[in-house]
Amino acid sequence: MPKQKTHSSSKKRFKVTGSGKVLRAQAFRRHILSKRPTKRMRHLRHNAVCSDVNAKVIKKMIPYM
């Protein structure tokens, strides 16, 4: 049976932890940052865990990670 292809944009955006959870970057960090409070920007730095429904789909796109 041939290997599955990895979804190229997904492998750049998501990371799978050792326990199998899928990590993603926070939104609202790209532009117009000067109007946002420093506290909010600091909290947006950290990765977030994807919901179980989305994680299932993402894991199919990145089967070897």
All heavy atoms as TSV, in Angstrom:
chain	resi	resn	atom	element	x	y	z
A	1	MET	N	N	0.837	-1.186	0.000
A	1	MET	CA	C	0.000	0.000	0.000
A	1	MET	C	C	0.881	1.247	0.000
A	1	MET	O	O	1.859	1.321	0.748
A	1	MET	CB	C	-0.890	-0.019	1.242
A	1	MET	CG	C	-1.745	1.213	1.394
A	1	MET	SD	S	-3.192	0.952	2.404
A	1	MET	CE	C	-4.377	0.450	1.211
A	2	PRO	N	N	0.560	2.238	-0.841
A	2	PRO	CA	C	1.390	3.447	-0.904
A	2	PRO	C	C	1.234	4.306	0.348
A	2	PRO	O	O	0.246	4.200	1.066
A	2	PRO	CB	C	0.859	4.180	-2.138
A	2	PRO	CG	C	-0.513	3.673	-2.340
A	2	PRO	CD	C	-0.527	2.271	-1.820
A	3	LYS	N	N	2.227	5.134	0.560
A	3	LYS	CA	C	2.193	6.046	1.699
A	3	LYS	C	C	1.169	7.149	1.459
A	3	LYS	O	O	0.900	7.510	0.316
A	3	LYS	CB	C	3.560	6.697	1.897
A	3	LYS	CG	C	4.619	5.768	2.406
A	3	LYS	CD	C	5.891	6.569	2.638
A	3	LYS	CE	C	6.982	5.698	3.192
A	3	LYS	NZ	N	8.217	6.472	3.389
A	4	GLN	N	N	0.655	7.701	2.569
A	4	GLN	CA	C	-0.239	8.848	2.474
A	4	GLN	C	C	0.594	10.102	2.290
A	4	GLN	O	O	1.710	10.190	2.784
A	4	GLN	CB	C	-1.043	8.996	3.755
A	4	GLN	CG	C	-2.158	8.002	3.909
A	4	GLN	CD	C	-2.920	8.294	5.170
A	4	GLN	OE1	O	-2.361	8.262	6.254
A	4	GLN	NE2	N	-4.196	8.573	5.034
A	5	LYS	N	N	0.031	11.077	1.601
A	5	LYS	CA	C	0.720	12.359	1.466
A	5	LYS	C	C	0.344	13.258	2.639
A	5	LYS	O	O	-0.811	13.297	3.058
A	5	LYS	CB	C	0.333	13.036	0.154
A	5	LYS	CG	C	0.873	12.303	-1.048
A	5	LYS	CD	C	1.148	13.262	-2.165
A	5	LYS	CE	C	1.836	12.517	-3.297
A	5	LYS	NZ	N	2.399	13.396	-4.281
A	6	THR	N	N	1.334	13.971	3.142
A	6	THR	CA	C	1.110	14.929	4.218
A	6	THR	C	C	0.645	16.243	3.616
A	6	THR	O	O	1.187	16.699	2.615
A	6	THR	CB	C	2.411	15.152	5.010
A	6	THR	OG1	O	2.829	13.897	5.543
A	6	THR	CG2	C	2.205	16.122	6.138
A	7	HIS	N	N	-0.359	16.852	4.232
A	7	HIS	CA	C	-0.884	18.143	3.790
A	7	HIS	C	C	0.149	19.213	4.129
A	7	HIS	O	O	0.451	19.443	5.307
A	7	HIS	CB	C	-2.209	18.399	4.500
A	7	HIS	CG	C	-3.008	19.504	3.908
A	7	HIS	ND1	N	-2.995	20.770	4.414
A	7	HIS	CD2	C	-3.855	19.521	2.844
A	7	HIS	CE1	C	-3.803	21.530	3.685
A	7	HIS	NE2	N	-4.335	20.797	2.731
A	8	SER	N	N	0.713	19.857	3.107
A	8	SER	CA	C	1.872	20.726	3.293
A	8	SER	C	C	1.620	21.917	4.214
A	8	SER	O	O	2.457	22.238	5.050
A	8	SER	CB	C	2.362	21.238	1.939
A	8	SER	OG	O	2.931	20.182	1.219
A	9	SER	N	N	0.477	22.578	4.077
A	9	SER	CA	C	0.238	23.740	4.926
A	9	SER	C	C	-0.062	23.323	6.360
A	9	SER	O	O	0.258	24.057	7.299
A	9	SER	CB	C	-0.901	24.591	4.374
A	9	SER	OG	O	-2.109	23.881	4.392
A	10	SER	N	N	-0.621	22.139	6.550
A	10	SER	CA	C	-0.936	21.670	7.903
A	10	SER	C	C	0.327	21.337	8.689
A	10	SER	O	O	0.389	21.585	9.884
A	10	SER	CB	C	-1.835	20.439	7.835
A	10	SER	OG	O	-3.059	20.777	7.257
A	11	LYS	N	N	1.317	20.765	8.030
A	11	LYS	CA	C	2.537	20.404	8.751
A	11	LYS	C	C	3.295	21.637	9.233
A	11	LYS	O	O	4.060	21.564	10.177
A	11	LYS	CB	C	3.431	19.509	7.910
A	11	LYS	CG	C	4.088	20.168	6.734
A	11	LYS	CD	C	4.894	19.158	5.935
A	11	LYS	CE	C	5.447	19.779	4.681
A	11	LYS	NZ	N	6.084	18.804	3.800
A	12	LYS	N	N	3.057	22.793	8.582
A	12	LYS	CA	C	3.687	24.038	9.016
A	12	LYS	C	C	2.910	24.707	10.156
A	12	LYS	O	O	3.473	25.462	10.932
A	12	LYS	CB	C	3.785	25.009	7.842
A	12	LYS	CG	C	4.651	24.491	6.715
A	12	LYS	CD	C	4.474	25.330	5.473
A	12	LYS	CE	C	5.137	24.634	4.283
A	12	LYS	NZ	N	4.824	25.297	3.018
A	13	ARG	N	N	1.612	24.441	10.242
A	13	ARG	CA	C	0.740	25.152	11.187
A	13	ARG	C	C	0.489	24.411	12.492
A	13	ARG	O	O	0.189	25.033	13.504
A	13	ARG	CB	C	-0.616	25.424	10.529
A	13	ARG	CG	C	-0.582	26.492	9.483
A	13	ARG	CD	C	-1.973	26.718	8.916
A	13	ARG	NE	N	-2.010	27.901	8.074
A	13	ARG	CZ	C	-1.835	27.902	6.771
A	13	ARG	NH1	N	-1.569	26.761	6.138
A	13	ARG	NH2	N	-1.895	29.009	6.073
A	14	PHE	N	N	0.592	23.090	12.472
A	14	PHE	CA	C	0.208	22.308	13.643
A	14	PHE	C	C	1.347	21.429	14.129
A	14	PHE	O	O	2.225	21.042	13.358
A	14	PHE	CB	C	-1.003	21.419	13.326
A	14	PHE	CG	C	-2.196	22.190	12.843
A	14	PHE	CD1	C	-2.581	22.132	11.511
A	14	PHE	CD2	C	-2.921	22.979	13.706
A	14	PHE	CE1	C	-3.682	22.837	11.058
A	14	PHE	CE2	C	-4.024	23.698	13.263
A	14	PHE	CZ	C	-4.404	23.624	11.941
A	15	LYS	N	N	1.290	21.108	15.432
A	15	LYS	CA	C	2.278	20.246	16.055
A	15	LYS	C	C	1.526	19.266	16.939
A	15	LYS	O	O	0.549	19.645	17.596
A	15	LYS	CB	C	3.205	21.114	16.911
A	15	LYS	CG	C	4.555	20.504	17.198
A	15	LYS	CD	C	5.328	21.317	18.204
A	15	LYS	CE	C	5.587	22.744	17.750
A	15	LYS	NZ	N	6.492	23.454	18.663
A	16	VAL	N	N	1.953	18.007	16.961
A	16	VAL	CA	C	1.305	17.003	17.798
A	16	VAL	C	C	2.200	16.725	19.004
A	16	VAL	O	O	3.400	16.500	18.867
A	16	VAL	CB	C	1.056	15.698	17.004
A	16	VAL	CG1	C	0.351	14.667	17.878
A	16	VAL	CG2	C	0.224	15.981	15.766
A	17	THR	N	N	1.598	16.760	20.199
A	17	THR	CA	C	2.355	16.523	21.433
A	17	THR	C	C	2.548	15.030	21.634
A	17	THR	O	O	1.979	14.208	20.909
A	17	THR	CB	C	1.613	17.104	22.644
A	17	THR	OG1	O	0.372	16.402	22.785
A	17	THR	CG2	C	1.354	18.580	22.491
A	18	GLY	N	N	3.308	14.680	22.634
A	18	GLY	CA	C	3.555	13.275	22.946
A	18	GLY	C	C	2.296	12.535	23.348
A	18	GLY	O	O	2.142	11.340	23.091
A	19	SER	N	N	1.378	13.233	23.990
A	19	SER	CA	C	0.127	12.604	24.425
A	19	SER	C	C	-0.925	12.585	23.312
A	19	SER	O	O	-2.020	12.072	23.516
A	19	SER	CB	C	-0.436	13.337	25.646
A	19	SER	OG	O	-0.707	14.683	25.341
A	20	GLY	N	N	-0.606	13.179	22.158
A	20	GLY	CA	C	-1.504	13.116	21.013
A	20	GLY	C	C	-2.380	14.344	20.807
A	20	GLY	O	O	-3.213	14.355	19.919
A	21	LYS	N	N	-2.196	15.375	21.629
A	21	LYS	CA	C	-2.973	16.606	21.444
A	21	LYS	C	C	-2.367	17.416	20.307
A	21	LYS	O	O	-1.173	17.320	20.040
A	21	LYS	CB	C	-2.971	17.442	22.721
A	21	LYS	CG	C	-3.708	16.785	23.864
A	21	LYS	CD	C	-3.654	17.639	25.099
A	21	LYS	CE	C	-4.354	16.954	26.255
A	21	LYS	NZ	N	-4.242	17.733	27.489
A	22	VAL	N	N	-3.199	18.209	19.656
A	22	VAL	CA	C	-2.746	19.022	18.525
A	22	VAL	C	C	-2.630	20.474	18.974
A	22	VAL	O	O	-3.587	21.040	19.511
A	22	VAL	CB	C	-3.718	18.904	17.328
A	22	VAL	CG1	C	-3.248	19.760	16.174
A	22	VAL	CG2	C	-3.843	17.457	16.888
A	23	LEU	N	N	-1.456	21.070	18.771
A	23	LEU	CA	C	-1.222	22.459	19.144
A	23	LEU	C	C	-1.330	23.353	17.923
A	23	LEU	O	O	-0.951	22.961	16.819
A	23	LEU	CB	C	0.169	22.619	19.758
A	23	LEU	CG	C	0.443	21.877	21.047
A	23	LEU	CD1	C	1.879	22.103	21.476
A	23	LEU	CD2	C	-0.496	22.324	22.144
A	24	ARG	N	N	-1.836	24.568	18.144
A	24	ARG	CA	C	-1.950	25.554	17.076
A	24	ARG	C	C	-1.538	26.906	17.630
A	24	ARG	O	O	-1.533	27.109	18.845
A	24	ARG	CB	C	-3.392	25.628	16.558
A	24	ARG	CG	C	-4.375	26.072	17.619
A	24	ARG	CD	C	-5.738	26.390	17.067
A	24	ARG	NE	N	-6.681	26.672	18.137
A	24	ARG	CZ	C	-6.804	27.844	18.745
A	24	ARG	NH1	N	-6.020	28.866	18.418
A	24	ARG	NH2	N	-7.697	28.022	19.708
A	25	ALA	N	N	-1.204	27.832	16.726
A	25	ALA	CA	C	-0.854	29.193	17.141
A	25	ALA	C	C	-2.132	29.981	17.392
A	25	ALA	O	O	-3.192	29.668	16.845
A	25	ALA	CB	C	-0.024	29.865	16.058
A	26	GLN	N	N	-2.035	31.008	18.217
A	26	GLN	CA	C	-3.176	31.867	18.500
A	26	GLN	C	C	-3.414	32.822	17.328
A	26	GLN	O	O	-2.472	33.209	16.632
A	26	GLN	CB	C	-2.908	32.702	19.748
A	26	GLN	CG	C	-2.806	31.879	21.007
A	26	GLN	CD	C	-4.146	31.656	21.683
A	26	GLN	OE1	O	-5.192	31.808	21.069
A	26	GLN	NE2	N	-4.104	31.290	22.939
A	27	ALA	N	N	-4.654	33.212	17.144
A	27	ALA	CA	C	-5.015	34.178	16.107
A	27	ALA	C	C	-4.832	35.606	16.645
A	27	ALA	O	O	-4.536	35.799	17.818
A	27	ALA	CB	C	-6.460	33.960	15.679
A	28	PHE	N	N	-5.024	36.593	15.801
A	28	PHE	CA	C	-4.984	38.018	16.142
A	28	PHE	C	C	-3.583	38.505	16.511
A	28	PHE	O	O	-3.425	39.351	17.385
A	28	PHE	CB	C	-5.976	38.358	17.274
A	28	PHE	CG	C	-7.368	37.910	16.979
A	28	PHE	CD1	C	-7.920	36.826	17.646
A	28	PHE	CD2	C	-8.126	38.555	16.007
A	28	PHE	CE1	C	-9.205	36.405	17.368
A	28	PHE	CE2	C	-9.422	38.148	15.727
A	28	PHE	CZ	C	-9.951	37.068	16.413
A	29	ARG	N	N	-2.555	37.988	15.834
A	29	ARG	CA	C	-1.179	38.395	16.115
A	29	ARG	C	C	-0.470	38.949	14.888
A	29	ARG	O	O	0.734	39.141	14.910
A	29	ARG	CB	C	-0.370	37.197	16.623
A	29	ARG	CG	C	-0.642	36.778	18.020
A	29	ARG	CD	C	0.225	37.482	19.019
A	29	ARG	NE	N	1.634	37.410	18.677
A	29	ARG	CZ	C	2.590	37.971	19.390
A	29	ARG	NH1	N	2.302	38.640	20.467
A	29	ARG	NH2	N	3.846	37.887	19.032
A	30	ARG	N	N	-1.174	39.175	13.786
A	30	ARG	CA	C	-0.512	39.473	12.522
A	30	ARG	C	C	-0.252	40.961	12.286
A	30	ARG	O	O	0.838	41.333	11.923
A	30	ARG	CB	C	-1.340	38.922	11.355
A	30	ARG	CG	C	-1.472	37.420	11.364
A	30	ARG	CD	C	-0.161	36.745	11.076
A	30	ARG	NE	N	-0.307	35.297	11.209
A	30	ARG	CZ	C	0.693	34.471	11.356
A	30	ARG	NH1	N	1.920	34.897	11.397
A	30	ARG	NH2	N	0.484	33.185	11.471
A	31	HIS	N	N	-1.262	41.793	12.480
A	31	HIS	CA	C	-1.087	43.215	12.156
A	31	HIS	C	C	-2.030	44.048	13.022
A	31	HIS	O	O	-2.891	43.499	13.722
A	31	HIS	CB	C	-1.348	43.478	10.659
A	31	HIS	CG	C	-2.719	43.106	10.223
A	31	HIS	ND1	N	-3.725	44.011	10.031
A	31	HIS	CD2	C	-3.278	41.894	9.958
A	31	HIS	CE1	C	-4.830	43.380	9.652
A	31	HIS	NE2	N	-4.598	42.093	9.615
A	32	ILE	N	N	-1.843	45.363	12.983
A	32	ILE	CA	C	-2.582	46.325	13.820
A	32	ILE	C	C	-2.448	45.926	15.293
A	32	ILE	O	O	-3.433	45.758	16.007
A	32	ILE	CB	C	-4.072	46.438	13.399
A	32	ILE	CG1	C	-4.215	46.497	11.889
A	32	ILE	CG2	C	-4.693	47.681	14.013
A	32	ILE	CD1	C	-5.641	46.444	11.398
A	33	LEU	N	N	-1.211	45.767	15.734
A	33	LEU	CA	C	-0.961	45.287	17.095
A	33	LEU	C	C	-0.855	46.422	18.107
A	33	LEU	O	O	-0.954	46.183	19.303
A	33	LEU	CB	C	0.331	44.454	17.126
A	33	LEU	CG	C	0.393	43.281	16.145
A	33	LEU	CD1	C	1.722	42.584	16.260
A	33	LEU	CD2	C	-0.749	42.321	16.370
A	34	SER	N	N	-0.666	47.640	17.625
A	34	SER	CA	C	-0.417	48.754	18.542
A	34	SER	C	C	-1.648	49.109	19.377
A	34	SER	O	O	-1.519	49.617	20.483
A	34	SER	CB	C	0.039	49.982	17.766
A	34	SER	OG	O	-0.899	50.308	16.778
A	35	LYS	N	N	-2.836	48.817	18.881
A	35	LYS	CA	C	-4.052	49.149	19.631
A	35	LYS	C	C	-4.385	48.108	20.695
A	35	LYS	O	O	-5.240	48.340	21.528
A	35	LYS	CB	C	-5.240	49.309	18.685
A	35	LYS	CG	C	-5.641	48.037	17.963
A	35	LYS	CD	C	-7.007	48.162	17.295
A	35	LYS	CE	C	-6.937	49.012	16.055
A	35	LYS	NZ	N	-8.173	48.936	15.253
A	36	ARG	N	N	-3.726	46.962	20.678
A	36	ARG	CA	C	-4.040	45.891	21.606
A	36	ARG	C	C	-3.181	45.997	22.858
A	36	ARG	O	O	-1.999	46.336	22.784
A	36	ARG	CB	C	-3.817	44.538	20.938
A	36	ARG	CG	C	-4.566	44.431	19.637
A	36	ARG	CD	C	-5.051	43.058	19.316
A	36	ARG	NE	N	-5.907	43.124	18.139
A	36	ARG	CZ	C	-5.542	42.722	16.931
A	36	ARG	NH1	N	-4.356	42.207	16.735
A	36	ARG	NH2	N	-6.367	42.831	15.916
A	37	PRO	N	N	-3.746	45.680	24.010
A	37	PRO	CA	C	-2.982	45.780	25.259
A	37	PRO	C	C	-1.813	44.787	25.298
A	37	PRO	O	O	-1.884	43.702	24.708
A	37	PRO	CB	C	-3.994	45.418	26.346
A	37	PRO	CG	C	-5.317	45.498	25.711
A	37	PRO	CD	C	-5.134	45.311	24.247
A	38	THR	N	N	-0.770	45.169	25.996
A	38	THR	CA	C	0.414	44.322	26.113
A	38	THR	C	C	0.070	42.988	26.762
A	38	THR	O	O	0.601	41.950	26.376
A	38	THR	CB	C	1.488	45.033	26.962
A	38	THR	OG1	O	1.636	46.356	26.471
A	38	THR	CG2	C	2.812	44.329	26.864
A	39	LYS	N	N	-0.817	43.020	27.741
A	39	LYS	CA	C	-1.209	41.787	28.436
A	39	LYS	C	C	-1.846	40.793	27.464
A	39	LYS	O	O	-1.558	39.596	27.507
A	39	LYS	CB	C	-2.189	42.115	29.558
A	39	LYS	CG	C	-2.614	40.911	30.378
A	39	LYS	CD	C	-3.554	41.318	31.483
A	39	LYS	CE	C	-4.004	40.120	32.277
A	39	LYS	NZ	N	-4.937	40.513	33.346
A	40	ARG	N	N	-2.695	41.309	26.583
A	40	ARG	CA	C	-3.350	40.435	25.618
A	40	ARG	C	C	-2.333	39.836	24.661
A	40	ARG	O	O	-2.381	38.635	24.346
A	40	ARG	CB	C	-4.401	41.220	24.844
A	40	ARG	CG	C	-5.165	40.365	23.866
A	40	ARG	CD	C	-6.239	41.153	23.156
A	40	ARG	NE	N	-6.932	40.312	22.198
A	40	ARG	CZ	C	-7.763	40.775	21.295
A	40	ARG	NH1	N	-8.034	42.067	21.220
A	40	ARG	NH2	N	-8.351	39.969	20.452
A	41	MET	N	N	-1.403	40.654	24.192
A	41	MET	CA	C	-0.390	40.165	23.251
A	41	MET	C	C	0.504	39.119	23.909
A	41	MET	O	O	0.909	38.150	23.276
A	41	MET	CB	C	0.454	41.328	22.721
A	41	MET	CG	C	-0.344	42.388	21.991
A	41	MET	SD	S	-1.514	41.734	20.794
A	41	MET	CE	C	-0.436	40.914	19.678
A	42	ARG	N	N	0.794	39.310	25.176
A	42	ARG	CA	C	1.623	38.357	25.911
A	42	ARG	C	C	0.921	37.005	26.018
A	42	ARG	O	O	1.556	35.960	25.864
A	42	ARG	CB	C	1.926	38.930	27.297
A	42	ARG	CG	C	2.968	38.162	28.075
A	42	ARG	CD	C	3.429	38.933	29.284
A	42	ARG	NE	N	2.340	39.219	30.211
A	42	ARG	CZ	C	1.887	40.436	30.513
A	42	ARG	NH1	N	2.423	41.509	29.935
A	42	ARG	NH2	N	0.919	40.611	31.365
A	43	HIS	N	N	-0.374	37.024	26.278
A	43	HIS	CA	C	-1.120	35.767	26.396
A	43	HIS	C	C	-1.298	35.081	25.040
A	43	HIS	O	O	-1.406	33.860	24.984
A	43	HIS	CB	C	-2.476	36.014	27.042
A	43	HIS	CG	C	-2.392	36.271	28.519
A	43	HIS	ND1	N	-1.928	35.329	29.411
A	43	HIS	CD2	C	-2.684	37.361	29.248
A	43	HIS	CE1	C	-1.948	35.825	30.629
A	43	HIS	NE2	N	-2.400	37.080	30.565
A	44	LEU	N	N	-1.311	35.850	23.960
A	44	LEU	CA	C	-1.481	35.265	22.626
A	44	LEU	C	C	-0.203	34.604	22.102
A	44	LEU	O	O	-0.244	33.917	21.091
A	44	LEU	CB	C	-1.943	36.349	21.640
A	44	LEU	CG	C	-3.377	36.847	21.805
A	44	LEU	CD1	C	-3.633	38.000	20.854
A	44	LEU	CD2	C	-4.380	35.738	21.582
A	45	ARG	N	N	0.922	34.833	22.790
A	45	ARG	CA	C	2.181	34.220	22.349
A	45	ARG	C	C	2.143	32.703	22.442
A	45	ARG	O	O	2.746	32.007	21.643
A	45	ARG	CB	C	3.329	34.699	23.250
A	45	ARG	CG	C	3.987	35.940	22.796
A	45	ARG	CD	C	5.176	36.224	23.701
A	45	ARG	NE	N	5.226	37.649	23.989
A	45	ARG	CZ	C	5.690	38.189	25.096
A	45	ARG	NH1	N	6.155	37.410	26.064
A	45	ARG	NH2	N	5.697	39.486	25.267
A	46	HIS	N	N	1.466	32.179	23.434
A	46	HIS	CA	C	1.527	30.749	23.721
A	46	HIS	C	C	0.622	29.963	22.787
A	46	HIS	O	O	-0.402	30.458	22.325
A	46	HIS	CB	C	1.132	30.503	25.177
A	46	HIS	CG	C	1.925	31.326	26.131
A	46	HIS	ND1	N	3.276	31.140	26.322
A	46	HIS	CD2	C	1.572	32.365	26.913
A	46	HIS	CE1	C	3.706	32.025	27.203
A	46	HIS	NE2	N	2.692	32.790	27.577
A	47	ASN	N	N	1.000	28.712	22.536
A	47	ASN	CA	C	0.206	27.839	21.688
A	47	ASN	C	C	-1.074	27.433	22.394
A	47	ASN	O	O	-1.129	27.384	23.621
A	47	ASN	CB	C	0.995	26.587	21.310
A	47	ASN	CG	C	2.103	26.900	20.347
A	47	ASN	OD1	O	2.028	27.866	19.604
A	47	ASN	ND2	N	3.135	26.091	20.351
A	48	ALA	N	N	-2.097	27.121	21.609
A	48	ALA	CA	C	-3.370	26.656	22.144
A	48	ALA	C	C	-3.612	25.236	21.669
A	48	ALA	O	O	-3.075	24.813	20.636
A	48	ALA	CB	C	-4.494	27.568	21.679
A	49	VAL	N	N	-4.415	24.503	22.418
A	49	VAL	CA	C	-4.752	23.134	22.053
A	49	VAL	C	C	-6.010	23.158	21.200
A	49	VAL	O	O	-6.984	23.843	21.526
A	49	VAL	CB	C	-4.983	22.281	23.324
A	49	VAL	CG1	C	-5.357	20.863	22.959
A	49	VAL	CG2	C	-3.745	22.291	24.196
A	50	CYS	N	N	-6.002	22.428	20.094
A	50	CYS	CA	C	-7.167	22.357	19.216
A	50	CYS	C	C	-8.268	21.530	19.882
A	50	CYS	O	O	-7.983	20.638	20.682
A	50	CYS	CB	C	-6.802	21.694	17.895
A	50	CYS	SG	S	-5.746	22.697	16.870
A	51	SER	N	N	-9.504	21.805	19.504
A	51	SER	CA	C	-10.627	21.020	20.025
A	51	SER	C	C	-10.540	19.595	19.471
A	51	SER	O	O	-9.890	19.337	18.452
A	51	SER	CB	C	-11.947	21.658	19.622
A	51	SER	OG	O	-12.112	21.594	18.231
A	52	ASP	N	N	-11.208	18.683	20.146
A	52	ASP	CA	C	-11.143	17.276	19.758
A	52	ASP	C	C	-11.685	17.033	18.350
A	52	ASP	O	O	-11.159	16.207	17.604
A	52	ASP	CB	C	-11.930	16.418	20.758
A	52	ASP	CG	C	-11.288	16.424	22.133
A	52	ASP	OD1	O	-10.066	16.641	22.201
A	52	ASP	OD2	O	-12.012	16.217	23.126
A	53	VAL	N	N	-12.732	17.763	17.984
A	53	VAL	CA	C	-13.337	17.599	16.652
A	53	VAL	C	C	-12.356	18.030	15.571
A	53	VAL	O	O	-12.152	17.323	14.579
A	53	VAL	CB	C	-14.637	18.426	16.561
A	53	VAL	CG1	C	-15.255	18.297	15.181
A	53	VAL	CG2	C	-15.615	17.995	17.622
A	54	ASN	N	N	-11.712	19.191	15.768
A	54	ASN	CA	C	-10.742	19.672	14.785
A	54	ASN	C	C	-9.479	18.818	14.780
A	54	ASN	O	O	-8.886	18.584	13.723
A	54	ASN	CB	C	-10.377	21.127	15.066
A	54	ASN	CG	C	-11.518	22.063	14.778
A	54	ASN	OD1	O	-12.375	21.780	13.960
A	54	ASN	ND2	N	-11.545	23.183	15.462
A	55	ALA	N	N	-9.068	18.343	15.939
A	55	ALA	CA	C	-7.843	17.547	16.051
A	55	ALA	C	C	-7.952	16.260	15.233
A	55	ALA	O	O	-6.976	15.820	14.615
A	55	ALA	CB	C	-7.559	17.227	17.507
A	56	LYS	N	N	-9.128	15.678	15.214
A	56	LYS	CA	C	-9.328	14.445	14.462
A	56	LYS	C	C	-9.082	14.664	12.970
A	56	LYS	O	O	-8.440	13.853	12.303
A	56	LYS	CB	C	-10.758	13.953	14.709
A	56	LYS	CG	C	-11.041	12.578	14.198
A	56	LYS	CD	C	-12.445	12.152	14.574
A	56	LYS	CE	C	-12.769	10.800	13.996
A	56	LYS	NZ	N	-14.150	10.386	14.285
A	57	VAL	N	N	-9.564	15.783	12.447
A	57	VAL	CA	C	-9.384	16.112	11.027
A	57	VAL	C	C	-7.922	16.436	10.739
A	57	VAL	O	O	-7.351	15.991	9.738
A	57	VAL	CB	C	-10.286	17.315	10.650
A	57	VAL	CG1	C	-10.041	17.740	9.215
A	57	VAL	CG2	C	-11.737	16.968	10.861
A	58	ILE	N	N	-7.293	17.192	11.640
A	58	ILE	CA	C	-5.897	17.605	11.454
A	58	ILE	C	C	-4.973	16.401	11.466
A	58	ILE	O	O	-4.031	16.313	10.673
A	58	ILE	CB	C	-5.496	18.625	12.543
A	58	ILE	CG1	C	-6.289	19.916	12.353
A	58	ILE	CG2	C	-4.014	18.900	12.514
A	58	ILE	CD1	C	-6.283	20.833	13.554
A	59	LYS	N	N	-5.235	15.439	12.345
A	59	LYS	CA	C	-4.380	14.249	12.427
A	59	LYS	C	C	-4.416	13.425	11.144
A	59	LYS	O	O	-3.442	12.772	10.795
A	59	LYS	CB	C	-4.784	13.390	13.615
A	59	LYS	CG	C	-4.259	13.915	14.926
A	59	LYS	CD	C	-4.635	12.988	16.053
A	59	LYS	CE	C	-4.224	13.580	17.377
A	59	LYS	NZ	N	-4.647	12.741	18.505
A	60	LYS	N	N	-5.540	13.466	10.433
A	60	LYS	CA	C	-5.616	12.775	9.139
A	60	LYS	C	C	-4.760	13.475	8.098
A	60	LYS	O	O	-4.224	12.850	7.181
A	60	LYS	CB	C	-7.063	12.721	8.654
A	60	LYS	CG	C	-7.899	11.688	9.352
A	60	LYS	CD	C	-9.292	11.644	8.782
A	60	LYS	CE	C	-10.153	10.654	9.527
A	60	LYS	NZ	N	-11.546	10.680	9.044
A	61	MET	N	N	-4.627	14.817	8.222
A	61	MET	CA	C	-3.840	15.585	7.253
A	61	MET	C	C	-2.341	15.445	7.497
A	61	MET	O	O	-1.550	15.607	6.581
A	61	MET	CB	C	-4.260	17.048	7.296
A	61	MET	CG	C	-5.643	17.300	6.752
A	61	MET	SD	S	-5.985	19.016	6.440
A	61	MET	CE	C	-6.361	19.604	8.070
A	62	ILE	N	N	-1.953	15.183	8.766
A	62	ILE	CA	C	-0.527	15.021	9.086
A	62	ILE	C	C	-0.301	13.661	9.735
A	62	ILE	O	O	-0.026	13.547	10.922
A	62	ILE	CB	C	-0.012	16.172	9.980
A	62	ILE	CG1	C	-0.941	16.435	11.170
A	62	ILE	CG2	C	0.179	17.437	9.183
A	62	ILE	CD1	C	-0.410	17.446	12.157
A	63	PRO	N	N	-0.399	12.592	8.934
A	63	PRO	CA	C	-0.396	11.236	9.511
A	63	PRO	C	C	0.931	10.798	10.136
A	63	PRO	O	O	0.933	9.945	11.014
A	63	PRO	CB	C	-0.739	10.344	8.320
A	63	PRO	CG	C	-0.340	11.140	7.128
A	63	PRO	CD	C	-0.537	12.566	7.493
A	64	TYR	N	N	2.051	11.370	9.734
A	64	TYR	CA	C	3.343	10.879	10.206
A	64	TYR	C	C	3.979	11.792	11.245
A	64	TYR	O	O	5.178	11.725	11.476
A	64	TYR	CB	C	4.295	10.685	9.023
A	64	TYR	CG	C	3.701	9.747	7.997
A	64	TYR	CD1	C	3.290	10.223	6.761
A	64	TYR	CD2	C	3.533	8.403	8.295
A	64	TYR	CE1	C	2.720	9.363	5.837
A	64	TYR	CE2	C	2.965	7.535	7.368
A	64	TYR	CZ	C	2.572	8.024	6.140
A	64	TYR	OH	O	2.000	7.168	5.231
A	65	MET	N	N	3.199	12.665	11.864
A	65	MET	CA	C	3.752	13.579	12.871
A	65	MET	C	C	3.324	13.153	14.253
A	65	MET	O	O	2.349	12.518	14.462
A	65	MET	CB	C	3.299	15.005	12.598
A	65	MET	CG	C	3.919	15.559	11.348
A	65	MET	SD	S	3.486	17.270	11.061
A	65	MET	CE	C	4.613	18.090	12.126
